[in-house]
Amino acid sequence: ERFTIVQSARVVPERVVTNDELATFMDTSDEWIQPRTGIRQRHIVSTEDTSDLAVGVATKLLNQAGLTADQLDFILVGTMSPDTLSPSVAQIVQGKIGATNAFAWDLSAACSGFVYTLSMASALLTTRYQRGLVIGAEVLSKLVDWDDRSTAVLFGDGAAGVLLERTEAETGLLAESLKTFGERSEFLTAGQQRNANYFAGELKAADPYFKMNGREVYNFATREVPAVLNEALAKASLTPDEIDYYLLHQANGRIVSSIAKRFGQPIEKFPTNMAFYGNTSAASIGILLDELREAGTIKPGQTIAIAGFGGGLTVGALIIKV
Ligand SMILES: O=C(O)C1CCN(c2ccc(-c3cc(CO)ccc3Cl)cn2)CC1
């Protein structure tokens, strides 16, 4: 499917929290966190909410491209941590940047959010529209139980995205494999909404926090990510060697290296930055992609694979010619 990534951008909160700072109020340490997760620090909001980070990304994308917001056909935001149920983050962005010709909505697929959202945008560009934004934006710090060291050390806040345009060139989505395992959804939950009414009283209290069965999610990822990568490669008639870079969701450094090993590909093809951002769910692949494009590591003509995995449980891989 034909699209080009015209621009990419990222926005992370200024406030950096290191593992050592967490250790000042939590029973944890850099010696525990870094070897197990690859994480050394994360960015945490001070005043911003998810939509503020997303507006920052949208504004950067338009400025970098020399476009005005009224030239956008759509704005899709992948997030599991919206400011409100309504309006969605995408609709807040649409209003604040003045994208008067764009329709907008959020897609909720946890850490597969960027992958699922980019897949939807590719479908819109192939069938009907010319230009749109795909943004992954998260403020996971609002969903973290800061007394639960098993999850609090893993997550960070941030946003990133791409400006996409329909093209006749041979660039865009070569193949995809998206899979959902709802029967395992209990292994990674967050943001329960209270359910109560005048007639039935309180049916469910609101438990806003992350709950994760780390072992189950970890095993799910190491099994299902290779499966969707192999399926997408087969659909594209490509071998693993023909992929220049694999951009995996930045949840855990050991997962990335175990998948690289499983694939028999050099670890250099699996760049990581969770050391600096922690797990930013739907924002993680976009932040990595923007850093690699900015560094000139990822450049036109290459073929990359991106893969998300996590809550849902969801997993998905896209093969993209940039
Ligand atoms: O080694 C240890 O003791 C622990 C073992 C468990 N770990 C985990 C487990 C799962 C995740 C994770 C989370 C999400 C949520 O976005 C998505 C995808 C993944 Cl794979 C991250 N870390 C941390 C180190």
PDBQT file of the ligand as one rigid body, heavy atoms in Angstrom, charges set to zero:
ROOT
HETATM    1  O1  LIG A 401      13.110  -9.853  35.040  1.00  0.00    +0.000 OA
HETATM    2  C1  LIG A 401      12.137  -9.628  35.786  1.00  0.00    +0.000 C 
HETATM    3  O2  LIG A 401      12.043  -9.988  36.967  1.00  0.00    +0.000 OA
HETATM    4  C2  LIG A 401      10.955  -8.870  35.176  1.00  0.00    +0.000 C 
HETATM    5  C3  LIG A 401      10.173  -9.832  34.308  1.00  0.00    +0.000 C 
HETATM    6  C4  LIG A 401       8.941  -9.157  33.764  1.00  0.00    +0.000 C 
HETATM    7  N1  LIG A 401       9.297  -7.931  33.054  1.00  0.00    +0.000 N 
HETATM    8  C5  LIG A 401       8.476  -7.478  32.079  1.00  0.00    +0.000 A 
HETATM    9  C6  LIG A 401       7.441  -8.265  31.609  1.00  0.00    +0.000 A 
HETATM   10  C7  LIG A 401       6.619  -7.762  30.601  1.00  0.00    +0.000 A 
HETATM   11  C8  LIG A 401       6.858  -6.516  30.104  1.00  0.00    +0.000 A 
HETATM   12  C9  LIG A 401       5.980  -5.933  29.095  1.00  0.00    +0.000 A 
HETATM   13  C10 LIG A 401       5.134  -4.874  29.453  1.00  0.00    +0.000 A 
HETATM   14  C11 LIG A 401       4.265  -4.334  28.540  1.00  0.00    +0.000 A 
HETATM   15  C12 LIG A 401       3.340  -3.252  28.965  1.00  0.00    +0.000 C 
HETATM   16  O3  LIG A 401       3.405  -2.232  28.063  1.00  0.00    +0.000 OA
HETATM   17  C13 LIG A 401       4.252  -4.764  27.210  1.00  0.00    +0.000 A 
HETATM   18  C14 LIG A 401       5.098  -5.814  26.822  1.00  0.00    +0.000 A 
HETATM   19  C15 LIG A 401       5.954  -6.387  27.769  1.00  0.00    +0.000 A 
HETATM   20 CL1  LIG A 401       6.982  -7.688  27.284  1.00  0.00    +0.000 Cl
HETATM   21  C16 LIG A 401       7.916  -5.762  30.591  1.00  0.00    +0.000 A 
HETATM   22  N2  LIG A 401       8.721  -6.267  31.559  1.00  0.00    +0.000 NA
HETATM   23  C17 LIG A 401      10.224  -6.985  33.718  1.00  0.00    +0.000 C 
HETATM   24  C18 LIG A 401      11.421  -7.693  34.320  1.00  0.00    +0.000 C 
ENDROOT
TORSDOF 0
